[in-house]
Structures are given as C-alpha cells and as structure tokens.
Amino acid sequence: MKTPRELILERHQAAEAKLEMIRAEDLAKYARASAAQPSGRVQPSFSLAAAARNFWQESLWPWRRTWLGLAAIWLVLLALNLATNERPKVASHKMPPPDPELMAALREQRRLMLQALEPIAPPPALHPKIPGPRSEQRQTMILA
C-alpha cells in the first residue's frame, strides 16, 4: 500500500507537465508582445509634466470643492481686513506726571526685590581640628 505522501507526489508529477506547457505558452505570448513594440523608443523614467499631472489628479482635483471653499474664505478675510484698515490715532494730549508716592512705593518694591534675589554668601569654611597625639589627650570623667 502507498503512503499518502506517495499518492500526492504522483498527482503533482502528472500536473507538472501541464504547468510547463502553460508557462511556455505564456512566455511565447510575452516574447511576441515585446517584439511587436518598437524598441527604439525609451520611456523616460521621470517627467516633470507627468509628476505635476499626477499631483493634480491625486491631490488637488478630488478635493476641489474644499480648496475653492478655503480660497473663498481667505478672499473674504482679505476684503474685511482691507475694508476695516484703520490707522491708530496718536494721542494728542500729554500724560500727567506720575504720582510721587507711587514712584516711591515702586522704588522700595524694586529695592526689596533686588535684596531678595541677591545670592546668599556661603558661610566661611571652618578648618577641621586635627587631634594631637593620644598621649597628650586628657581623659575626663563625669561622675554623676
């Protein structure tokens, strides 16, 4: 008795010849089609006109109503801006001098701000006391 693997292999070997014939026919069709085309003309790989047309067809043309709406809105905004273009009026009257009490309070506030923002000086570094020899140390006893 044959194994399932051998049965499948026999079926595929019978189909192999048919597939080779189909491949040969397809290859012949492709060769005839390429021979019929004029081979002297080389297709350009990049064309600026083709790129611009492609950009127009894929990016702008499908959204033409949206682009037109945005352009209309910008034109309306430009017209409104030009219609309401007013120049600022220069003040013709002289401002009164500031109040002296207010100026004194502002000077005091500035002085306090500068004082608060001054860097704090670090404390002077203390030199550590180096102990002397043990023979010179005193022993103190606390009696309670």
Residue pairs with C-beta under 8 A, 6 or more apart in sequence:
60 67
131 137
